[in-house]
Amino acid sequence: MTTMKSICMREGEIILNEIDIPKPKSGQVLVKSLACGICGSDLHITRHGDEVFDIYKKLGVMSDVAGASTDIMLGHEFAAEVVSFGANTKGNIAIGTRVTCVPLLMSQGGVGIGVTPDVHGAYSEYFIVDEALLLPIPETVSSAAAALTEPLAVGLHAVNRSEIKTEDIALVAGCGSIGLAAIAALRIRGVKHIIASDPQENKRKVAQQFGATHTVDPIQIDEVTFAAKLAGENRVVIFECVGVHQLINSFIVRAPMRATLVITGIHTADTQVNFGYATVKEMDIKCSYYYKPEEFAESLQNIADDKVDWQKMCTGKVGIDGVTEAIGTLLKPNDHIKVIIEPWRNGSLMQVGK
């Protein structure tokens, strides 16, 4: 077999292609994709590819002459199986071993797997990873669970970036997978007051299971005012996990004195912000993106140690031929938190965990 099925995004459309199986280069390993989560950033690229490509070009990730038809082979939250090794590899991990890793190719200058043009992602049957980054998946951890290591690491990194103390008040805005990951990390850290804010009741309920001590419907109650009243003299730390850029200025305007805002959502549109409020309040505003390898490994271990109820996060599974329809569902209002693609099979989107 020399070809494989692969999902790519082109001009805002999700396309199932038949392409050549990639060959691992120096330091690289070919792996078979067993499970891959559909990330909010994948949906963002699909909806706002022009904004993303403009940033890529300015950062030098894409050529200035690349057009809107450039393919992005999606998928960066994965569990996979080792198939073969490229040159200059040690081969210490046996073929057939289940693995995951930070989705970067240091062997290609640090490009992101599943988010960079011309780099195979885990929505494909096979893709390439760096041997040096591989982490074997513990036998007790399912492939679907291991695929959640990546979003859990994003949440953990955001919490670490915040430098939150146990007596501080955490306000997590948005209870999708990243918000839940942040809540889990806050609970493990020992933060005593964790407020989960989301307009969807089912997501607020799941947030409680992940460790939220209070829940708020932001349509009914001002979540920032609620947090400030609960805080008293303690600091309020707001984790923006929604990805709606208009909320950034709203949080700055409403935040109490000396609050911290950690921006974790993906924002590629120009945003109007009045920093006068932040200056007068002496706010700390931080942005959180990706994670450290140590945080990724810690997140996998947290799954293995049953510190995270990952089953509550996984709400759907789909085969490779059903991905286009599944993403169409996720681009509309829905109750899903994390849908897992299993590229090795066919099948339409089905709910799990209920």
C-alpha positions as CSV (number, residue, x, y, z in Angstrom):
1,M,0.0,0.0,0.0
2,T,1.4,3.3,-1.1
3,T,-1.5,5.7,-0.7
4,M,-3.8,6.7,2.2
5,K,-6.9,8.7,3.0
6,S,-6.3,12.2,4.3
7,I,-8.5,15.0,5.4
8,C,-7.5,18.5,4.5
9,M,-8.9,22.0,4.6
10,R,-8.9,24.0,1.4
11,E,-10.7,27.4,1.0
12,G,-12.9,26.7,4.0
13,E,-13.9,23.3,2.8
14,I,-13.1,20.0,4.4
15,I,-12.0,17.5,1.7
16,L,-11.2,13.7,1.9
17,N,-8.3,13.0,-0.4
18,E,-6.3,9.9,-1.5
19,I,-2.6,10.8,-1.3
20,D,0.8,9.2,-1.0
21,I,1.8,7.9,2.4
22,P,4.7,10.1,3.6
23,K,8.2,8.8,4.1
24,P,10.1,9.6,7.3
25,K,13.2,11.6,6.9
26,S,16.2,11.9,9.2
27,G,15.2,11.6,12.9
28,Q,11.6,11.0,12.0
29,V,9.1,8.2,12.4
30,L,6.1,7.1,10.3
31,V,3.0,6.5,12.5
32,K,-0.5,5.2,12.0
33,S,-3.2,7.5,13.4
34,L,-5.4,5.7,15.9
35,A,-7.3,8.6,17.3
36,C,-7.3,12.4,16.8
37,G,-9.4,15.1,18.5
38,I,-11.1,17.8,16.5
39,C,-9.8,21.0,18.0
40,G,-11.3,24.4,18.2
41,S,-8.3,25.7,16.3
42,D,-9.1,23.3,13.5
43,L,-12.6,24.9,13.3
44,H,-11.0,28.3,13.5
45,I,-8.7,27.6,10.5
46,T,-11.7,26.3,8.6
47,R,-13.8,29.4,9.2
48,H,-11.0,32.0,9.2
49,G,-8.3,30.6,7.0
50,D,-7.6,34.0,5.4
51,E,-6.8,35.5,8.8
52,V,-4.7,32.5,9.8
53,F,-2.8,32.5,6.5
54,D,-2.1,36.2,6.8
55,I,-0.5,35.6,10.2
56,Y,1.4,32.6,8.9
57,K,2.9,34.7,6.1
58,K,3.9,37.5,8.4
59,L,5.6,34.9,10.7
60,G,7.3,33.2,7.8
61,V,5.5,29.9,8.1
62,M,4.0,30.3,4.6
63,S,5.3,31.8,1.4
64,D,4.1,35.3,0.6
65,V,2.8,34.0,-2.7
66,A,0.8,31.1,-1.3
67,G,-2.9,31.4,-2.2
68,A,-6.1,30.8,-0.4
69,S,-6.3,27.3,-2.0
70,T,-3.3,26.1,0.2
71,D,-4.1,22.8,1.8
72,I,-3.9,22.3,5.6
73,M,-3.8,18.6,6.5
74,L,-5.4,18.9,9.9
75,G,-4.9,17.0,13.2
76,H,-2.6,17.7,16.1
77,E,-4.3,15.9,19.1
78,F,-3.4,12.3,18.6
79,A,-2.6,8.8,19.6
80,A,-0.7,6.7,17.0
81,E,1.1,3.5,16.4
82,V,4.8,3.3,15.3
83,V,5.1,1.9,11.7
84,S,8.7,2.6,10.5
85,F,11.8,4.7,11.2
86,G,13.7,7.1,9.1
87,A,17.4,7.5,8.9
88,N,19.5,8.5,12.0
89,T,16.9,7.1,14.5
90,K,17.6,4.9,17.4
91,G,14.6,2.7,17.0
92,N,14.3,2.2,20.8
93,I,10.5,2.1,20.6
94,A,9.2,-1.1,19.1
95,I,7.2,-1.1,15.9
96,G,3.5,-1.4,16.8
97,T,3.9,0.6,20.1
98,R,1.2,3.2,20.7
99,V,2.6,6.7,21.2
100,T,1.8,10.3,21.4
101,C,3.9,13.4,21.4
102,V,4.1,17.2,21.3
103,P,2.8,17.9,17.7
104,L,5.9,19.7,16.4
105,L,8.6,18.6,14.0
106,M,11.8,20.0,15.3
107,S,13.5,18.1,12.5
108,Q,11.8,20.6,10.1
109,G,12.5,23.8,12.0
110,G,9.7,23.4,14.6
111,V,6.7,23.4,12.3
112,G,3.4,22.4,13.8
113,I,1.8,19.0,12.8
114,G,-1.7,19.4,11.5
115,V,-1.7,23.2,11.4
116,T,1.1,24.0,8.9
117,P,0.8,23.8,5.0
118,D,2.4,20.7,3.5
119,V,2.8,19.0,6.9
120,H,0.7,15.8,7.3
121,G,-1.7,15.8,10.2
122,A,-3.4,13.1,12.3
123,Y,-6.7,13.4,10.4
124,S,-4.8,11.3,7.9
125,E,-4.3,7.5,8.1
126,Y,-0.5,8.0,8.5
127,F,1.7,11.0,9.4
128,I,5.2,11.9,10.5
129,V,6.5,12.6,14.0
130,D,9.9,13.2,15.5
131,E,11.4,10.2,17.3
132,A,13.0,12.4,20.0
133,L,9.6,13.6,21.2
134,L,7.8,10.3,21.3
135,L,6.0,9.2,24.5
136,P,4.8,5.6,24.8
137,I,1.1,5.4,25.9
138,P,0.6,3.4,29.1
139,E,-1.3,0.2,28.5
140,T,-4.1,1.3,30.8
141,V,-4.8,4.4,28.7
142,S,-7.0,4.1,25.7
143,S,-6.1,5.7,22.4
144,A,-9.1,8.1,22.7
145,A,-7.9,9.1,26.2
146,A,-4.3,9.7,25.0
147,A,-5.5,11.9,22.2
148,L,-6.8,14.3,24.9
149,T,-3.3,14.8,26.3
150,E,-2.8,17.7,24.0
151,P,-5.8,19.8,25.0
152,L,-5.2,19.0,28.7
153,A,-1.6,20.3,28.3
154,V,-3.0,23.5,26.8
155,G,-5.1,24.0,29.9
156,L,-2.3,23.1,32.2
157,H,0.1,25.6,30.5
158,A,-2.5,28.4,30.9
159,V,-2.8,27.7,34.6
160,N,1.0,27.6,35.0
161,R,1.2,30.9,33.0
162,S,-1.3,32.5,35.4
163,E,0.9,31.8,38.5
164,I,-2.4,31.4,40.4
165,K,-2.3,30.9,44.1
166,T,-4.6,28.5,46.0
167,E,-6.5,31.5,47.6
168,D,-7.0,33.3,44.3
169,I,-10.4,33.2,42.6
170,A,-10.3,31.4,39.2
171,L,-12.9,32.4,36.6
172,V,-12.9,30.0,33.6
173,A,-14.9,31.5,30.7
174,G,-15.9,28.8,28.3
175,C,-16.3,25.1,29.2
176,G,-15.2,23.5,26.1
177,S,-12.3,21.1,26.1
178,I,-9.7,23.8,26.9
179,G,-11.8,25.4,29.7
180,L,-12.4,21.9,31.2
181,A,-8.6,21.2,30.9
182,A,-7.9,24.5,32.8
183,I,-10.5,23.6,35.5
184,A,-8.9,20.1,35.9
185,A,-5.4,21.7,36.2
186,L,-6.8,24.3,38.8
187,R,-8.3,21.5,40.9
188,I,-5.1,19.5,40.8
189,R,-3.2,22.6,41.8
190,G,-5.4,23.0,44.8
191,V,-7.2,26.3,43.9
192,K,-10.1,26.6,46.3
193,H,-12.6,28.6,44.3
194,I,-13.1,27.8,40.6
195,I,-15.9,29.5,38.8
196,A,-17.0,27.9,35.5
197,S,-18.9,30.3,33.1
198,D,-20.8,28.9,30.1
199,P,-24.2,29.6,28.6
200,Q,-24.8,25.9,28.0
201,E,-26.2,24.1,31.1
202,N,-24.8,20.7,30.1
203,K,-21.2,22.1,29.9
204,R,-21.6,23.8,33.3
205,K,-22.6,20.4,34.7
206,V,-19.5,18.7,33.2
207,A,-17.4,21.6,34.6
208,Q,-18.5,20.7,38.1
209,Q,-17.4,17.1,37.5
210,F,-14.0,18.4,36.5
211,G,-13.7,20.4,39.6
212,A,-15.6,23.7,39.3
213,T,-16.9,24.9,42.7
214,H,-19.3,27.4,41.3
215,T,-21.0,27.7,37.9
216,V,-22.5,30.8,36.2
217,D,-24.6,31.4,33.1
218,P,-23.1,34.6,31.7
219,I,-26.3,35.4,29.9
220,Q,-28.1,35.6,33.2
221,I,-25.4,36.8,35.6
222,D,-22.3,39.0,35.2
223,E,-19.6,36.3,35.8
224,V,-16.9,38.9,36.5
225,T,-18.9,40.7,39.1
226,F,-19.7,37.3,40.7
227,A,-16.0,36.5,40.8
228,A,-15.1,39.9,42.2
229,K,-17.6,39.6,45.1
230,L,-16.4,36.1,45.9
231,A,-12.8,37.2,45.9
232,G,-13.0,40.0,48.4
233,E,-9.3,41.1,48.9
234,N,-8.0,38.1,46.9
235,R,-7.0,38.2,43.3
236,V,-9.3,37.3,40.4
237,V,-7.7,35.3,37.6
238,I,-9.8,35.1,34.4
239,F,-9.1,32.4,31.9
240,E,-10.5,33.3,28.5
241,C,-11.2,30.0,26.8
242,V,-14.0,31.1,24.5
243,G,-12.2,32.3,21.4
244,V,-14.6,35.3,20.9
245,H,-12.3,38.3,20.5
246,Q,-14.9,40.8,21.5
247,L,-14.8,39.4,25.0
248,I,-11.2,40.5,25.6
249,N,-12.1,44.1,26.0
250,S,-15.2,43.3,27.9
251,F,-13.2,41.3,30.5
252,I,-10.7,44.2,30.8
253,V,-13.4,46.7,31.4
254,R,-15.3,44.6,33.9
255,A,-12.3,43.1,35.8
256,P,-11.6,44.2,39.4
257,M,-8.3,45.9,40.4
258,R,-5.1,43.9,40.0
259,A,-6.9,41.0,38.2
260,T,-5.1,38.7,35.8
261,L,-6.4,37.9,32.4
262,V,-5.0,34.8,30.6
263,I,-6.0,34.7,26.9
264,T,-6.2,31.1,25.8
265,G,-8.7,31.2,23.0
266,I,-7.5,31.5,19.4
267,H,-7.9,35.1,18.0
268,T,-6.7,36.1,14.5
269,A,-9.0,39.1,13.8
270,D,-8.0,42.6,14.7
271,T,-9.5,43.5,18.1
272,Q,-10.2,46.9,19.6
273,V,-9.0,47.1,23.2
274,N,-9.0,50.1,25.6
275,F,-5.9,49.5,27.7
276,G,-6.7,52.5,29.8
277,Y,-8.8,50.3,32.0
278,A,-6.1,47.7,32.3
279,T,-3.5,50.4,33.2
280,V,-5.6,52.0,35.9
281,K,-6.4,48.6,37.4
282,E,-2.8,47.4,37.1
283,M,-4.0,44.3,35.4
284,D,-1.7,41.5,34.2
285,I,-2.6,40.3,30.7
286,K,-1.0,37.1,29.5
287,C,-1.4,35.0,26.4
288,S,-1.1,31.2,26.5
289,Y,-0.2,29.1,23.5
290,Y,0.8,25.4,23.3
291,Y,2.8,24.1,26.3
292,K,6.2,22.8,27.5
293,P,7.1,19.1,26.8
294,E,7.1,18.5,30.5
295,E,3.5,19.8,30.7
296,F,2.5,17.5,27.9
297,A,4.1,14.5,29.7
298,E,2.5,15.5,33.0
299,S,-0.9,15.6,31.3
300,L,-0.5,12.1,29.9
301,Q,0.4,10.9,33.4
302,N,-2.6,12.7,34.9
303,I,-4.8,10.6,32.5
304,A,-3.0,7.4,33.5
305,D,-3.3,8.3,37.2
306,D,-7.1,8.9,36.8
307,K,-6.7,12.5,37.9
308,V,-8.9,13.7,35.0
309,D,-12.3,12.3,34.1
310,W,-11.5,12.3,30.4
311,Q,-14.6,10.3,29.5
312,K,-16.8,13.3,30.3
313,M,-14.8,15.3,27.8
314,C,-15.1,12.8,24.9
315,T,-18.6,13.2,23.6
316,G,-18.4,11.8,20.0
317,K,-16.4,9.6,17.7
318,V,-16.4,9.5,13.9
319,G,-14.6,7.6,11.1
320,I,-12.6,9.3,8.4
321,D,-15.3,9.4,5.8
322,G,-17.6,11.2,8.3
323,V,-15.3,14.0,9.2
324,T,-16.7,16.5,6.7
325,E,-20.2,16.1,8.1
326,A,-18.9,16.1,11.7
327,I,-17.1,19.4,11.3
328,G,-20.2,20.8,9.7
329,T,-22.1,19.8,12.9
330,L,-19.4,21.4,15.1
331,L,-19.5,24.6,13.2
332,K,-23.1,25.1,14.3
333,P,-24.5,25.3,17.8
334,N,-24.1,21.8,19.4
335,D,-23.6,20.0,22.7
336,H,-20.3,18.4,21.9
337,I,-17.1,19.0,23.9
338,K,-14.6,16.8,22.1
339,V,-15.1,14.6,19.0
340,I,-12.5,12.0,18.3
341,I,-11.7,10.9,14.8
342,E,-10.6,7.3,14.2
343,P,-8.9,7.6,10.8
344,W,-8.5,3.8,10.4
345,R,-12.2,3.2,9.9
346,N,-15.3,4.6,8.2
347,G,-18.4,5.7,10.1
348,S,-20.6,8.8,10.7
349,L,-20.5,10.9,13.9
350,M,-22.0,9.1,16.9
351,Q,-22.4,10.3,20.4
352,V,-20.5,8.6,23.3
353,G,-20.3,9.0,27.0
354,K,-24.0,9.4,27.6
